[in-house]
Amino acid sequence: MRLAGQLQAPVGHALGGKEWIQYDNPYDVGMSGLLGYGACYEATHEADLLILLGTDFPYDDFLPGGKTAQIDHDPMKFGHRTPVDLAVHGDVRETIRALLLLLERRTDRRFLDRMLHRHTRALEHAVAAYTHDIERHTPVHPEYAASLLDELAADDAVFTVDTGMCNVWAARYLTPNGRRRVLGSWRHGTMANALPQAIGAARSQPGRQVVSMSGDGGLAMLMGELLTVRLHQLPVKIVLFNNASLGMVKLEMLVDGIPDFETDHLPVDFSAVAAALGIASVRVTDPAELRGALTRSLGAPGPALVEVVTDPNALSVPPKITAAQLKGFALATGKIALGGGVGRMLDLARSNLRNIPRP
């Protein structure tokens, strides 16, 4: 943050850095990549210099491919995702501290302010796209479920997030505040991490609210862990986004020009499975019932599962993608928030605009 202030530079983040750098950040322009939103993509490509700080951001198509400096304690990361013009091997914090002594403070905010305005406009567009009739839409919009969860969960909740589309909803809707934690695998192509991580968090943080944002694919892979939750009566709240599909796999196949195959499956009533194990559960198909179901489950003692039957077509994916459209679709998907909203991050972006110094 001090470096950004010294340079008057916008700050973007990867998913693993969201909870640390997005909170109370007047330079925030969002996130790039297939999960991305806001103006981060534009900022990285229009900047005179992109500085990568301790990140192994995996979507190399979203990086500019030049004019890049990288600081990392692991030299194996240098040039791993994109060519770098300058590589600095060292601790990020200590390197920045040394660098700040050598920098004069920039006074030209034009690039920063332009990106902040562009970021806000992008978020406003995404919010408008997803809010129309959302409380009456069936199947339930996953964006709506995630935004309600963010609103109703405790200020110091620990969220564990399955890979796939749950990563998208966490990136878009969980609002960091300096007290919440978000745990995930942060590795591409892994699955089923959310419930085991929630079990560990509940055991190590007794009395703290722990919420597992599980996908139906992830929960199915390690469904036996429901027995662990029941056996030890761990107060884990499992919010299951059930779209009867491997949504991120389908998206990635389409981005690569491959017709999706075996990514959809027959619906399963996971709430019935949880009930059979002795875990309080509810299945929500009507969005009007979702707020009450989440409120009751989050406030109840012991474990609970809220299964939300969500829309498998929540993503605005064109039915056919030509070879010429392929790369543009992949980049545009990340830039427009995968067709979904962005929760309360719009408020942060608007407040940053209000704080821009006037000439």
Secondary structure, 3 states (H helix, E strand, C coil): CHHHHHHCCCEEECHHHHHHHCCCCCCEEEECCCCCEECHHHHHHHCCCEEEECCCCCCHHHCCCCCEEEEECCHHHCCCCCCCCEEEECCHHHHHHHHHCCCCCCCCCHHHHHHHHHHHHHHHHHHHHHHCCHHHCCCECHHHHHHHHHHHCCCCCEEEECCCHHHHHHHHHCCCCCCCEEECCCCCCCCCCHHHHHHHHHHHCCCCCEEEEEEHHHHHHCCCHHHHHHHCCCCEEEEEEECCECHHHHHHHHHCCCCCCCCECCCCCHHHHHHHCCCEEEEECCHHHHHHHHHHHHHCCCCEEEEEEECCCCCCCCCCCCHHHHHHHHHHHHHCHHHCCCCCHHHHHHHHHHCCCCC
